Amino acid sequence: MMQKTALIVEDEIFVALDLERILIDAGYRVAAIAADADTALQAAPGCSFAFVDVNLRDGPTGPVIAERIMRDHGVKVVFVTANPGQIADPGVSLGYIRKPFNDEAILTAAQIATAGEATSVSQDFVRWRQPG
């Protein structure tokens, strides 16, 4: 079974804590909550997937973070953002979830990131490509 360790890249603490609660309640491990690029890049090794916001404490750095953690550490990325139009290269992620999100969308994305498929599919998770 693939590792079930998540990285949350989100600068709004209540959003980050909500994501963490959803994941932990479902049996996932959360390695870190990162509010900026430096923290995210330090925490990425050992994570199997990440939920990444586009706009962070240090600006619209989410897409750059996503590309780097996928390339350097094989972390599968799902964007969680109110602004999916700001994702210039969707190829660096599995897809996106628009804020505000629901538990089902987060769990669908987490299952796809770790197992390649989901037991239930949320229409709120927009999938771009197959994991691989």
VMD Tcl script that builds the backbone (N, CA, C; Angstrom):
set m [mol new atoms 396]
animate dup $m
set s [atomselect $m all]
$s set {name element resname resid chain x y z} {
  {N N MET 1 A 0.834 -1.185 0.000}
  {CA C MET 1 A 0.000 0.000 0.000}
  {C C MET 1 A 0.879 1.248 0.000}
  {N N MET 2 A 0.476 2.224 -0.765}
  {CA C MET 2 A 1.257 3.441 -0.865}
  {C C MET 2 A 1.182 4.231 0.447}
  {N N GLN 3 A 2.253 4.933 0.729}
  {CA C GLN 3 A 2.317 5.768 1.919}
  {C C GLN 3 A 1.167 6.775 1.914}
  {N N LYS 4 A 0.621 7.060 3.074}
  {CA C LYS 4 A -0.525 7.958 3.187}
  {C C LYS 4 A -0.164 9.202 3.983}
  {N N THR 5 A 0.925 9.856 3.614}
  {CA C THR 5 A 1.378 11.040 4.331}
  {C C THR 5 A 1.149 12.280 3.478}
  {N N ALA 6 A 0.442 13.249 4.054}
  {CA C ALA 6 A 0.078 14.462 3.327}
  {C C ALA 6 A 0.877 15.667 3.796}
  {N N LEU 7 A 1.032 16.598 2.871}
  {CA C LEU 7 A 1.572 17.920 3.149}
  {C C LEU 7 A 0.452 18.906 2.830}
  {N N ILE 8 A 0.195 19.834 3.725}
  {CA C ILE 8 A -0.808 20.871 3.494}
  {C C ILE 8 A -0.074 22.186 3.295}
  {N N VAL 9 A -0.254 22.780 2.120}
  {CA C VAL 9 A 0.395 24.056 1.802}
  {C C VAL 9 A -0.714 25.104 1.715}
  {N N GLU 10 A -0.893 25.817 2.807}
  {CA C GLU 10 A -2.043 26.729 2.966}
  {C C GLU 10 A -1.697 27.759 4.020}
  {N N ASP 11 A -1.897 29.058 3.721}
  {CA C ASP 11 A -1.545 30.095 4.692}
  {C C ASP 11 A -2.715 30.543 5.561}
  {N N GLU 12 A -3.936 30.131 5.244}
  {CA C GLU 12 A -5.083 30.452 6.097}
  {C C GLU 12 A -5.203 29.331 7.129}
  {N N ILE 13 A -4.871 29.620 8.376}
  {CA C ILE 13 A -4.729 28.578 9.391}
  {C C ILE 13 A -6.017 27.787 9.610}
  {N N PHE 14 A -7.174 28.430 9.567}
  {CA C PHE 14 A -8.415 27.684 9.807}
  {C C PHE 14 A -8.717 26.728 8.652}
  {N N VAL 15 A -8.371 27.129 7.441}
  {CA C VAL 15 A -8.524 26.237 6.284}
  {C C VAL 15 A -7.562 25.063 6.424}
  {N N ALA 16 A -6.320 25.357 6.798}
  {CA C ALA 16 A -5.313 24.307 6.963}
  {C C ALA 16 A -5.721 23.314 8.046}
  {N N LEU 17 A -6.232 23.824 9.166}
  {CA C LEU 17 A -6.646 22.945 10.256}
  {C C LEU 17 A -7.852 22.098 9.868}
  {N N ASP 18 A -8.739 22.634 9.048}
  {CA C ASP 18 A -9.884 21.870 8.565}
  {C C ASP 18 A -9.405 20.724 7.661}
  {N N LEU 19 A -8.483 21.035 6.756}
  {CA C LEU 19 A -7.895 19.987 5.909}
  {C C LEU 19 A -7.232 18.912 6.765}
  {N N GLU 20 A -6.458 19.339 7.757}
  {CA C GLU 20 A -5.770 18.396 8.633}
  {C C GLU 20 A -6.769 17.490 9.360}
  {N N ARG 21 A -7.845 18.061 9.873}
  {CA C ARG 21 A -8.866 17.282 10.579}
  {C C ARG 21 A -9.482 16.231 9.658}
  {N N ILE 22 A -9.857 16.635 8.457}
  {CA C ILE 22 A -10.471 15.708 7.501}
  {C C ILE 22 A -9.527 14.539 7.230}
  {N N LEU 23 A -8.262 14.835 6.983}
  {CA C LEU 23 A -7.295 13.795 6.636}
  {C C LEU 23 A -7.002 12.870 7.818}
  {N N ILE 24 A -6.769 13.435 8.999}
  {CA C ILE 24 A -6.452 12.614 10.168}
  {C C ILE 24 A -7.640 11.732 10.544}
  {N N ASP 25 A -8.849 12.286 10.492}
  {CA C ASP 25 A -10.043 11.493 10.811}
  {C C ASP 25 A -10.198 10.302 9.862}
  {N N ALA 26 A -9.679 10.441 8.638}
  {CA C ALA 26 A -9.780 9.364 7.650}
  {C C ALA 26 A -8.573 8.423 7.682}
  {N N GLY 27 A -7.650 8.637 8.620}
  {CA C GLY 27 A -6.525 7.719 8.766}
  {C C GLY 27 A -5.252 8.126 8.059}
  {N N TYR 28 A -5.221 9.325 7.500}
  {CA C TYR 28 A -3.997 9.809 6.858}
  {C C TYR 28 A -3.107 10.479 7.901}
  {N N ARG 29 A -1.829 10.565 7.585}
  {CA C ARG 29 A -0.876 11.281 8.430}
  {C C ARG 29 A -0.578 12.617 7.762}
  {N N VAL 30 A -0.527 13.688 8.527}
  {CA C VAL 30 A -0.168 15.003 7.997}
  {C C VAL 30 A 1.227 15.335 8.503}
  {N N ALA 31 A 2.166 15.433 7.575}
  {CA C ALA 31 A 3.555 15.689 7.947}
  {C C ALA 31 A 3.755 17.127 8.405}
  {N N ALA 32 A 3.077 18.071 7.721}
  {CA C ALA 32 A 3.281 19.484 8.052}
  {C C ALA 32 A 2.196 20.334 7.422}
  {N N ILE 33 A 2.032 21.512 8.011}
  {CA C ILE 33 A 1.251 22.580 7.411}
  {C C ILE 33 A 2.251 23.678 7.083}
  {N N ALA 34 A 2.310 24.056 5.810}
  {CA C ALA 34 A 3.270 25.059 5.359}
  {C C ALA 34 A 2.522 26.262 4.801}
  {N N ALA 35 A 2.944 27.471 5.198}
  {CA C ALA 35 A 2.271 28.688 4.750}
  {C C ALA 35 A 3.045 29.424 3.663}
  {N N ASP 36 A 4.238 28.905 3.317}
  {CA C ASP 36 A 5.051 29.561 2.291}
  {C C ASP 36 A 5.943 28.533 1.600}
  {N N ALA 37 A 6.612 28.983 0.550}
  {CA C ALA 37 A 7.404 28.077 -0.285}
  {C C ALA 37 A 8.535 27.404 0.499}
  {N N ASP 38 A 9.289 28.159 1.278}
  {CA C ASP 38 A 10.430 27.580 1.997}
  {C C ASP 38 A 9.998 26.437 2.911}
  {N N THR 39 A 8.947 26.665 3.680}
  {CA C THR 39 A 8.464 25.642 4.602}
  {C C THR 39 A 7.950 24.426 3.845}
  {N N ALA 40 A 7.239 24.662 2.760}
  {CA C ALA 40 A 6.690 23.553 1.959}
  {C C ALA 40 A 7.799 22.706 1.360}
  {N N LEU 41 A 8.816 23.342 0.818}
  {CA C LEU 41 A 9.908 22.602 0.180}
  {C C LEU 41 A 10.718 21.808 1.203}
  {N N GLN 42 A 10.843 22.318 2.419}
  {CA C GLN 42 A 11.545 21.595 3.480}
  {C C GLN 42 A 10.747 20.391 3.956}
  {N N ALA 43 A 9.416 20.506 3.964}
  {CA C ALA 43 A 8.560 19.449 4.505}
  {C C ALA 43 A 8.216 18.366 3.480}
  {N N ALA 44 A 8.434 18.609 2.199}
  {CA C ALA 44 A 7.970 17.709 1.142}
  {C C ALA 44 A 8.600 16.309 1.137}
  {N N PRO 45 A 9.904 16.157 1.426}
  {CA C PRO 45 A 10.466 14.801 1.366}
  {C C PRO 45 A 9.717 13.843 2.296}
  {N N GLY 46 A 9.347 12.698 1.775}
  {CA C GLY 46 A 8.636 11.708 2.572}
  {C C GLY 46 A 7.127 11.803 2.486}
  {N N CYS 47 A 6.616 12.863 1.854}
  {CA C CYS 47 A 5.166 12.985 1.685}
  {C C CYS 47 A 4.757 12.301 0.386}
  {N N SER 48 A 3.572 11.703 0.384}
  {CA C SER 48 A 3.107 11.056 -0.844}
  {C C SER 48 A 2.194 11.967 -1.645}
  {N N PHE 49 A 1.518 12.894 -0.967}
  {CA C PHE 49 A 0.647 13.824 -1.688}
  {C C PHE 49 A 0.540 15.131 -0.916}
  {N N ALA 50 A 0.079 16.175 -1.635}
  {CA C ALA 50 A -0.033 17.496 -1.016}
  {C C ALA 50 A -1.268 18.209 -1.525}
  {N N PHE 51 A -1.900 18.947 -0.623}
  {CA C PHE 51 A -2.952 19.882 -0.982}
  {C C PHE 51 A -2.304 21.259 -0.970}
  {N N VAL 52 A -2.350 21.962 -2.103}
  {CA C VAL 52 A -1.597 23.205 -2.267}
  {C C VAL 52 A -2.529 24.336 -2.690}
  {N N ASP 53 A -2.515 25.427 -1.933}
  {CA C ASP 53 A -3.231 26.635 -2.325}
  {C C ASP 53 A -2.366 27.379 -3.340}
  {N N VAL 54 A -2.989 28.199 -4.165}
  {CA C VAL 54 A -2.240 28.972 -5.161}
  {C C VAL 54 A -1.596 30.191 -4.510}
  {N N ASN 55 A -2.386 30.946 -3.760}
  {CA C ASN 55 A -1.900 32.187 -3.148}
  {C C ASN 55 A -1.538 31.937 -1.694}
  {N N LEU 56 A -0.259 32.151 -1.391}
  {CA C LEU 56 A 0.259 31.864 -0.054}
  {C C LEU 56 A 0.820 33.122 0.588}
  {N N ARG 57 A 1.391 32.969 1.755}
  {CA C ARG 57 A 1.949 34.101 2.497}
  {C C ARG 57 A 2.983 34.862 1.662}
  {N N ASP 58 A 3.729 34.134 0.821}
  {CA C ASP 58 A 4.769 34.769 0.020}
  {C C ASP 58 A 4.325 35.055 -1.422}
  {N N GLY 59 A 3.010 35.107 -1.659}
  {CA C GLY 59 A 2.495 35.451 -2.982}
  {C C GLY 59 A 1.896 34.242 -3.693}
  {N N PRO 60 A 1.686 34.340 -5.012}
  {CA C PRO 60 A 1.076 33.249 -5.778}
  {C C PRO 60 A 2.099 32.157 -6.115}
  {N N THR 61 A 2.684 31.563 -5.082}
  {CA C THR 61 A 3.788 30.611 -5.266}
  {C C THR 61 A 3.344 29.155 -5.319}
  {N N GLY 62 A 2.054 28.886 -5.104}
  {CA C GLY 62 A 1.572 27.506 -5.087}
  {C C GLY 62 A 1.942 26.689 -6.322}
  {N N PRO 63 A 1.719 27.209 -7.538}
  {CA C PRO 63 A 2.082 26.423 -8.722}
  {C C PRO 63 A 3.572 26.089 -8.817}
  {N N VAL 64 A 4.429 27.007 -8.394}
  {CA C VAL 64 A 5.882 26.745 -8.410}
  {C C VAL 64 A 6.222 25.669 -7.387}
  {N N ILE 65 A 5.626 25.766 -6.201}
  {CA C ILE 65 A 5.827 24.746 -5.169}
  {C C ILE 65 A 5.380 23.388 -5.691}
  {N N ALA 66 A 4.197 23.349 -6.298}
  {CA C ALA 66 A 3.652 22.088 -6.821}
  {C C ALA 66 A 4.616 21.444 -7.809}
  {N N GLU 67 A 5.115 22.235 -8.734}
  {CA C GLU 67 A 6.030 21.702 -9.751}
  {C C GLU 67 A 7.300 21.158 -9.102}
  {N N ARG 68 A 7.847 21.880 -8.133}
  {CA C ARG 68 A 9.100 21.454 -7.496}
  {C C ARG 68 A 8.931 20.206 -6.644}
  {N N ILE 69 A 7.857 20.129 -5.851}
  {CA C ILE 69 A 7.726 18.957 -4.983}
  {C C ILE 69 A 7.365 17.715 -5.785}
  {N N MET 70 A 6.671 17.899 -6.902}
  {CA C MET 70 A 6.378 16.758 -7.765}
  {C C MET 70 A 7.660 16.277 -8.447}
  {N N ARG 71 A 8.414 17.207 -9.019}
  {CA C ARG 71 A 9.636 16.863 -9.735}
  {C C ARG 71 A 10.724 16.308 -8.799}
  {N N ASP 72 A 10.947 16.974 -7.675}
  {CA C ASP 72 A 12.066 16.618 -6.798}
  {C C ASP 72 A 11.761 15.470 -5.838}
  {N N HIS 73 A 10.478 15.299 -5.471}
  {CA C HIS 73 A 10.143 14.317 -4.436}
  {C C HIS 73 A 9.024 13.357 -4.827}
  {N N GLY 74 A 8.483 13.494 -6.031}
  {CA C GLY 74 A 7.414 12.597 -6.475}
  {C C GLY 74 A 6.100 12.776 -5.735}
  {N N VAL 75 A 5.912 13.944 -5.136}
  {CA C VAL 75 A 4.686 14.215 -4.375}
  {C C VAL 75 A 3.551 14.512 -5.357}
  {N N LYS 76 A 2.442 13.823 -5.202}
  {CA C LYS 76 A 1.260 14.089 -6.032}
  {C C LYS 76 A 0.540 15.307 -5.456}
  {N N VAL 77 A 0.122 16.217 -6.341}
  {CA C VAL 77 A -0.421 17.499 -5.908}
  {C C VAL 77 A -1.877 17.659 -6.323}
  {N N VAL 78 A -2.674 18.174 -5.396}
  {CA C VAL 78 A -4.035 18.625 -5.680}
  {C C VAL 78 A -4.104 20.069 -5.192}
  {N N PHE 79 A -4.481 20.974 -6.087}
  {CA C PHE 79 A -4.661 22.360 -5.672}
  {C C PHE 79 A -5.993 22.506 -4.939}
  {N N VAL 80 A -5.978 23.301 -3.865}
  {CA C VAL 80 A -7.199 23.681 -3.155}
  {C C VAL 80 A -7.186 25.198 -3.167}
  {N N THR 81 A -8.051 25.780 -3.995}
  {CA C THR 81 A -7.962 27.213 -4.237}
  {C C THR 81 A -9.309 27.815 -4.609}
  {N N ALA 82 A -9.459 29.091 -4.310}
  {CA C ALA 82 A -10.633 29.830 -4.765}
  {C C ALA 82 A -10.396 30.356 -6.183}
  {N N ASN 83 A -9.156 30.217 -6.679}
  {CA C ASN 83 A -8.759 30.812 -7.956}
  {C C ASN 83 A -8.132 29.794 -8.910}
  {N N PRO 84 A -8.874 28.779 -9.368}
  {CA C PRO 84 A -8.263 27.786 -10.251}
  {C C PRO 84 A -7.772 28.354 -11.573}
  {N N GLY 85 A -8.275 29.512 -11.971}
  {CA C GLY 85 A -7.800 30.152 -13.197}
  {C C GLY 85 A -6.358 30.600 -13.116}
  {N N GLN 86 A -5.796 30.684 -11.902}
  {CA C GLN 86 A -4.398 31.090 -11.733}
  {C C GLN 86 A -3.425 29.923 -11.897}
  {N N ILE 87 A -3.930 28.728 -12.130}
  {CA C ILE 87 A -3.056 27.569 -12.300}
  {C C ILE 87 A -2.685 27.501 -13.780}
  {N N ALA 88 A -1.492 27.979 -14.096}
  {CA C ALA 88 A -1.073 28.101 -15.491}
  {C C ALA 88 A -0.798 26.750 -16.135}
  {N N ASP 89 A -0.214 25.818 -15.384}
  {CA C ASP 89 A 0.152 24.515 -15.940}
  {C C ASP 89 A -0.534 23.418 -15.144}
  {N N PRO 90 A -1.733 22.994 -15.573}
  {CA C PRO 90 A -2.439 21.965 -14.810}
  {C C PRO 90 A -1.726 20.624 -14.802}
  {N N GLY 91 A -0.770 20.419 -15.693}
  {CA C GLY 91 A -0.063 19.149 -15.777}
  {C C GLY 91 A 0.757 18.803 -14.551}
  {N N VAL 92 A 1.017 19.780 -13.688}
  {CA C VAL 92 A 1.810 19.478 -12.497}
  {C C VAL 92 A 0.962 18.932 -11.360}
  {N N SER 93 A -0.345 18.796 -11.582}
  {CA C SER 93 A -1.197 18.320 -10.491}
  {C C SER 93 A -2.205 17.293 -10.982}
  {N N LEU 94 A -2.812 16.593 -10.021}
  {CA C LEU 94 A -3.887 15.660 -10.344}
  {C C LEU 94 A -5.166 16.413 -10.682}
  {N N GLY 95 A -5.338 17.601 -10.108}
  {CA C GLY 95 A -6.533 18.390 -10.330}
  {C C GLY 95 A -6.668 19.449 -9.258}
  {N N TYR 96 A -7.900 19.924 -9.092}
  {CA C TYR 96 A -8.101 20.959 -8.086}
  {C C TYR 96 A -9.461 20.811 -7.416}
  {N N ILE 97 A -9.554 21.410 -6.239}
  {CA C ILE 97 A -10.791 21.527 -5.480}
  {C C ILE 97 A -10.978 23.006 -5.209}
  {N N ARG 98 A -12.145 23.505 -5.556}
  {CA C ARG 98 A -12.423 24.925 -5.347}
  {C C ARG 98 A -12.865 25.169 -3.900}
  {N N LYS 99 A -12.314 26.230 -3.299}
  {CA C LYS 99 A -12.755 26.657 -1.965}
  {C C LYS 99 A -14.076 27.398 -2.110}
  {N N PRO 100 A -14.995 27.291 -1.165}
  {CA C PRO 100 A -14.931 26.413 0.001}
  {C C PRO 100 A -15.140 24.956 -0.410}
  {N N PHE 101 A -14.451 24.053 0.276}
  {CA C PHE 101 A -14.489 22.632 -0.069}
  {C C PHE 101 A -15.327 21.857 0.934}
  {N N ASN 102 A -15.611 20.608 0.592}
  {CA C ASN 102 A -16.291 19.717 1.534}
  {C C ASN 102 A -15.407 18.500 1.794}
  {N N ASP 103 A -15.726 17.767 2.853}
  {CA C ASP 103 A -14.927 16.606 3.248}
  {C C ASP 103 A -14.833 15.593 2.114}
  {N N GLU 104 A -15.939 15.349 1.429}
  {CA C GLU 104 A -15.963 14.330 0.380}
  {C C GLU 104 A -14.970 14.645 -0.737}
  {N N ALA 105 A -14.894 15.907 -1.145}
  {CA C ALA 105 A -13.962 16.284 -2.204}
  {C C ALA 105 A -12.514 16.041 -1.777}
  {N N ILE 106 A -12.183 16.407 -0.536}
  {CA C ILE 106 A -10.822 16.217 -0.029}
  {C C ILE 106 A -10.489 14.726 0.035}
  {N N LEU 107 A -11.416 13.915 0.526}
  {CA C LEU 107 A -11.156 12.480 0.649}
  {C C LEU 107 A -11.087 11.793 -0.706}
  {N N THR 108 A -11.892 12.228 -1.672}
  {CA C THR 108 A -11.797 11.686 -3.029}
  {C C THR 108 A -10.397 11.935 -3.580}
  {N N ALA 109 A -9.928 13.166 -3.455}
  {CA C ALA 109 A -8.598 13.521 -3.967}
  {C C ALA 109 A -7.492 12.752 -3.236}
  {N N ALA 110 A -7.618 12.611 -1.929}
  {CA C ALA 110 A -6.607 11.876 -1.152}
  {C C ALA 110 A -6.562 10.412 -1.573}
  {N N GLN 111 A -7.719 9.810 -1.793}
  {CA C GLN 111 A -7.754 8.403 -2.233}
  {C C GLN 111 A -7.137 8.245 -3.608}
  {N N ILE 112 A -7.429 9.155 -4.515}
  {CA C ILE 112 A -6.853 9.069 -5.861}
  {C C ILE 112 A -5.339 9.266 -5.801}
  {N N ALA 113 A -4.879 10.181 -4.958}
  {CA C ALA 113 A -3.440 10.435 -4.840}
  {C C ALA 113 A -2.693 9.239 -4.260}
  {N N THR 114 A -3.330 8.508 -3.340}
  {CA C THR 114 A -2.622 7.409 -2.685}
  {C C THR 114 A -2.897 6.045 -3.304}
  {N N ALA 115 A -4.096 5.837 -3.830}
  {CA C ALA 115 A -4.464 4.514 -4.342}
  {C C ALA 115 A -4.724 4.496 -5.852}
  {N N GLY 116 A -4.799 5.674 -6.469}
  {CA C GLY 116 A -5.063 5.743 -7.894}
  {C C GLY 116 A -6.533 5.712 -8.245}
  {N N GLU 117 A -7.384 5.491 -7.240}
  {CA C GLU 117 A -8.829 5.492 -7.455}
  {C C GLU 117 A -9.507 5.842 -6.147}
  {N N ALA 118 A -10.798 6.168 -6.238}
  {CA C ALA 118 A -11.554 6.540 -5.042}
  {C C ALA 118 A -12.762 5.626 -4.898}
  {N N THR 119 A -13.132 5.341 -3.648}
  {CA C THR 119 A -14.306 4.505 -3.403}
  {C C THR 119 A -15.587 5.273 -3.697}
  {N N SER 120 A -15.545 6.594 -3.536}
  {CA C SER 120 A -16.663 7.435 -3.949}
  {C C SER 120 A -16.068 8.638 -4.657}
  {N N VAL 121 A -16.805 9.195 -5.592}
  {CA C VAL 121 A -16.270 10.296 -6.383}
  {C C VAL 121 A -17.072 11.556 -6.112}
  {N N SER 122 A -16.370 12.601 -5.744}
  {CA C SER 122 A -16.997 13.895 -5.511}
  {C C SER 122 A -16.904 14.729 -6.778}
  {N N GLN 123 A -18.003 15.334 -7.165}
  {CA C GLN 123 A -18.006 16.216 -8.335}
  {C C GLN 123 A -17.232 17.510 -8.063}
  {N N ASP 124 A -16.897 17.753 -6.800}
  {CA C ASP 124 A -16.163 18.965 -6.454}
  {C C ASP 124 A -14.654 18.826 -6.651}
  {N N PHE 125 A -14.198 17.621 -6.951}
  {CA C PHE 125 A -12.783 17.413 -7.276}
  {C C PHE 125 A -12.679 17.341 -8.789}
  {N N VAL 126 A -12.001 18.319 -9.399}
  {CA C VAL 126 A -11.814 18.357 -10.844}
  {C C VAL 126 A -10.473 17.705 -11.156}
  {N N ARG 127 A -10.522 16.586 -11.860}
  {CA C ARG 127 A -9.324 15.792 -12.121}
  {C C ARG 127 A -8.761 16.112 -13.495}
  {N N TRP 128 A -7.442 16.352 -13.561}
  {CA C TRP 128 A -6.803 16.683 -14.825}
  {C C TRP 128 A -6.098 15.516 -15.475}
  {N N ARG 129 A -5.438 14.696 -14.683}
  {CA C ARG 129 A -4.650 13.631 -15.300}
  {C C ARG 129 A -4.569 12.444 -14.386}
  {N N GLN 130 A -4.187 11.309 -14.945}
  {CA C GLN 130 A -4.025 10.082 -14.176}
  {C C GLN 130 A -2.737 10.169 -13.363}
  {N N PRO 131 A -2.740 9.657 -12.126}
  {CA C PRO 131 A -1.486 9.625 -11.358}
  {C C PRO 131 A -0.523 8.665 -12.030}
  {N N GLY 132 A 0.756 8.982 -11.888}
  {CA C GLY 132 A 1.698 8.055 -12.512}
  {C C GLY 132 A 3.107 8.483 -12.423}
}
mol reanalyze $m
mol bondsrecalc $m
mol representation Tube
mol addrep $m
